[in-house]
Amino acid sequence: MPYTLSAPVHSELVIKKSRFIGCVQPMADRAGAQAVVDGLWRQHPGAAHVCWALLAGGQSAAVDDGEPGGTAGRPMLDVLRHQDLEGVLATVVRYFGGVKLGAGGLVRAYTDTVAQALLQAEKTPLQRMSTLRCSVPYALEGLLRREVEAAGAELLDVAHGSQVLLRLRLPQARAEAFMERMGDLGHGRVAWLAPE
């Protein structure tokens, strides 16, 4: 089961006079990650590099930001993958100290900075959610609403027409059982529609 982080955690390493300031934090997408990186540049205008790695499904990224190719973003991304994380952004701000570290030294520095932050991070299981849509006769609306609440699902919206259309969200692991229960309680009068 993949995990995400409950809150941002920071770390800092000094290696041969270079300062590496790391952070790992929950992040849903690339746009959010880019906003964080832009903010780091504003906070650290004197930094040499702001390297980052995002593990967020199809929006994952690894950015070396001027460091030699493959020495920063990719190693940071590998640390996130090895920890079975999803929806997580790792950033490292580097202030150059005047001593070159070499490719191996850079990989170790970026890897260690992210790993140090993750040692202190609180991981939480990532719960995949399902959005369901159904159509029911007016007579079943109250029953469905009660069952949605009892299942801990979230009612997203309701539309009233010739039938009542409901859209709800609940953990993916419970979706199938919920649909079966509603089918039984509604005596086949609950029509499940394709997700939008």
N, C-alpha and C positions, 0 to 999 in steps of 0.2 A: 504494500500500500504506500503510495507517495505521501510525503509530508510537506507542509509549508511552515513558515515561521509565524509565531504569534506577535512578534514586535521586532523593530530594528535593533541590531547589536553592533557595537563598534569595536575596533581593535587598532593598535598602532605598533609598528615595529620600526626600529632604526637599524639599518644594515649598511656598514661602511659609509656612514654619514648621510645616506639617503633615508628620508622619512617616508614610510608607507602607512597611510591612514585608510583603514578598511571599514566597510559596513556591509552587512547582509540584512535584507529586509524583505517582507512580503511585497510582491509586485505582480499585478495581473497581466500587463501588456507592455509592448514596446514604447507606446506613447508616454505612459507613466514613467518608464525607465529613462527615457530621453529627458523628461522634465526634471528628474532627480539629478541626472548628469549635468544638465545646464545649471541647476542650482549649485552644484558642487564647484563648477567653474567660477560662479559669482562669489562663493565663500572662500575660494582658494585661488585668487587671480595670479599668484606667484608660482603655482604648481607647474611642474614640467609635463605631467601626464595625468589624465583621469581615465583609467581603464575600467572596463565593466563587462559583466557577463550576466545574461538574463536567461533563466530556464522557465519558459512559459509556453509550453506546447508549440504550436506553429509559429510563435513570435519570438523564439529563442534567438540570442545573439551573443557574439564574443567580439569585443572591440579592443584592439591593442593601442589605439590612440598615439601612434608615433613610435612606440617601442618596437624593436625588431619583431617581424611577423611570427606569431605563434608563441611569444614569450609571456604574454599577459592574459588576454581575454580567454583564449582556449584553455590554458591551465586552470583559470578560475572557474570556467564552465565545468571542467572535469571534476573539480572538488564538489560542486553542487550536485552533479550526476551521481558521484560515488556516495553521497549522503542520501540519495533517493528523494531529492527535493523537487518540488514543482511550484511555480508561481513565486519564484525568489529571484531577487536582484542582488548581485555582489558588485561593489564598487571599491576601487583602490585609487586614492589620490597619492601621487608620488612627487615629493620634493627632491630634486637631484642634489646629491651631496658632493659631487665633484669626482667621485671614484666610480669607474665603470665596473659593472658587476659581471658582464659576460652573459651569454644566452642562458646558460645553466643557472647562474646566480639570479637572473631575473625571474626565471620560471619558479625557482624555490621561494623567492621573496613574495611574489604575487600569490602563489599557492599557500604559503605559510600565513600570510596576512588574512586571507579568507578563512583558512582552517582555524586560526586563533579566534576569530569572531564567532564561528560556528560552534566552538567548544562551549561558549556561554549562551548560545541561542536556545530558546524553548521551541521545540518542534511540536506541531499539532497535525494529526491526520487530516489529509485533504479529502474532503467529502465531495464527490461528484454529484451534481444535482440534475434532476430531470424536470423538464417543463411539460406538463400534460394539458391537453384540451379535451373537453367533453361537452356533449349536448344532452340535456335532460328535460323531461316534461316539468312544468311548473310545480307539480305535486311532489317532485323529488328534490327540489332546490334546498329546502330546509335540512333534509337528511344528508345531502351531500356536503352542505356547509358544516354540519356537526361532525361528520366523518373527517373532513379536511382538518378541522381544529384538533380532533382527537388524535389524528396521525402526526400532528406537529408539522403539517404542510403549510405553505404560505399561499393564500388566495391572491392571485395577481390582478385579475379583473373578472367582471361579470357583465354580460350583455343580455338584455331581455328582448326577444323577438317572438317568433312562433314557438320557439323552445328557449331554454335558458342555456347560454354558452358560458362556460367557466374555464378559466386558465389558472393553473396552480403549479407550484414548484415544491418538490420534496427530494430527499436524498435518493439517488439512483437505486441504491440497494433495496429500498422499500417500495419503489414504484410499481413493480409487477404485482406484488401482494395487495397493494392498495387498489389497483385496477380490478383484480379478481374479486376482492371484497365488495367493491361498489357494484360489480356485475351481479353478484349474488343478492345483495340487499335491494338493488333496483330491479330485480327479476328481468334482466336483459334489456331494460329501457334506458340504460346509460350508454350513449354512443361515444366511443373514443375517436377523436379526430387526429389527423396527422399534425405534428408540431408545425408551427409557422416557420 
